[in-house]
């Protein structure tokens, strides 16, 4: 059979393949006897002059429902006797007959085989039409929203006992759009908005009429459980990924992409999209069982966030949590960065577990574990959404006082979330410093959070007074650890309250229409007690002064634990320096240091090093560029500017660190040629590439099939060279930008396939 295929290829002829849509197994004679083969029939086979020492015969295992063998009446357990008058007992001869019967031009009428089978000892004659295997092999796929759809293949139909034609559209890869909705690979789409989708052509025609952001309902069944179907709401996504309809070109050995485009989101499109939403008149907020719950019921919001591409070291592409409405007039909601970790992605907000709208990321705090999400207030203008009230008492006045925890539990459940409350005593969170993750990603390490004694709730919420005035927003602070049982890596979280003063620091400028700006010292600080400070040379007079102004116990001082790459602090400060003064003010807590530095280009700083006092003027670091707003999709790799987490945690300069490989796609050239996530590309074909613009310039003339040599560094600085070959047919280069809150994704013009 291989020789036949090779000869047809050499003659530039199509390889005809036929099938009767049935599966056969070879069984020995003792098993055939149990199926009804008589001794006379066995003797005839053994003594047939065309058979060389036969050991058994072919038996039908199953037939594909609706296939030619099924229509002809072939049953499971039938023993194949003769085909067109010839005794057939092996696979090669059967394939020769079937392929020969189909060896005409594709689409022409196929031969009907005269098949005799043994069924319960009796000979049964059947007329089976040979089908063209090419006709029931998928030759087209449709890609949209990162999801890939195709016709159901003969092999999947055979393995699962369903018809090849008319069973629905097969989900090859759920991608971004379907994964958000909870639809996974090996699913079948059988209806779209109540309209049957028996084949890919019908599905594509229906889907093409939908707009970006429109919500549709898919009827889905799984190949693992075909008797159960479910209705799944899906939001159409035509923003983050190109839309492609590809047809297999057997002559050239490629998939010809007949359509490819980006939807492109502009401001008028957003307005139009929001105009398609209903202006909801009612939401069903939980009534609450006490004053605190009743006061906050209409302020707590379910938040879902999905990222199309994994950037900034993110461990997953889907996040869920609870937000707090802090300004109902402007539509501001505060969430933690474990729920909204970056600016590039889709935000979905749920009010009262009964009204769902889209939001947008307005601000990501560069230092602390909070983000601000904005929603269109017109969409919920008839719903009693209310902003929370803040209790702005200083943190030290809250410690050891009775308080309430109020939060939403079960936000991920289909039936919606419920509000819960617990009473406890507020305490200072232990001044712990979890280790940085192996893959750098955001960590809030310089904050004085509060916790509640006796409350172990592991979900978002607030600490508040009895009448619901908020003292702190409870955020998830994830860290990586190891299981005490298996010693395997596990993801854990510390749930702490972020004081109101941190929230107000961001909220006040946003209410005025300004984006908050921050500057930082350029070093990671940590608390140390007087014992260690004394060992590092701190004198008793200074300790007494610190103890007098200390508002919590035990008294502590600030020490430099590490420095940010490329900062002025990296040059002037050293790890282990004790911070005595910043801008000529004594500081011994994170917030005071942050407040002094946040709006100054330079600050004088006094430090203690090896028992000696030194003074420097340190240029502060601008944090306004820390949010990733530009991504390059190249060869299946997601490339970006060096994330701030790498600079802060690994001490690598963002200006000289190179292009960061954030993630790679399966099956891409990046994966094939072993370009690894967290690698930094510093040269392309010998040309230095320290910025995305440098990289685009160095690769924009590369054509399909061109080799590329990359010089890379890992996070430790180890040098390696990676060579890969461009595949622009399937992995063209795209650039994604986020500017003024608007997303734009476009194909780089020079990166075209030949």
Buried (B, 14 or more C-beta within 10 A) or exposed (E): EEEBEEEBEEEEEBBBBBBBBBBBEEBEBEEBBEBBBEEEBBEEBEEEEEBEEBEBBBBBBBBBBBBBBBBBBBBEBBBBBBBBEEBBBBEEBBBEBBBBBBBBEEEEEBBBBBBBBBBEEEEBEBEBBBBBBBBBBBBBBBBBBBBBBBBBBBEBBBEBEBBBBEBBBBBBBBBBBBBBBBBEBEBBBBBBEEEBBBBBBBBBEBBEEBEBBBBBEBBBBBBEEEEEBEEBEBBBBBBBBBBBBBEBEEEEEBBEBEEEEBBBBEEEBBEEBBEEBEEBEEBEBBEBEBBBBBBBBBBBBBBBBBBBBBBBBBEEBBBBBBBBBBBBEBBBBBBBBBBBBBBBBBBBBBBBBEBBBBBBBBBBBBBBBBBBBBBBBEBBEEBEBBBBBBBEBEBEEBBEEEBBBBBBBBBEEEEBBEBBBBBBBBBBBEBEBBEBBEBBBBBBBBBBBBBBEEBEBEBBBBBBBEEBBBBBBBBBBBBBEEEEEEEEEEEBBBBBBBBBBBBEBBBEBBEEEEEBEBBBBBBBBBBBEBEBBEEBEBEEEBBEBBEEEBEEEEBBBBBBBBBBBBBBBBEBBBEBBBBBBBBEEBBBBBBBBBBBBBEBEBBBBBBBBEEEBBEBEBBBBEBEEBBBBBBBBBBBBBBBBBBBBBBBBBBBBBEEBBBBBBBBBEEBBBBBBEBBBBBBBBBBBEEEBBBBEBBBEBBEEBEBEBEBEBBBBEBEEEEEEBEBBBBBBBBBBBBBBBEEEBBBBEBBEEBEBE
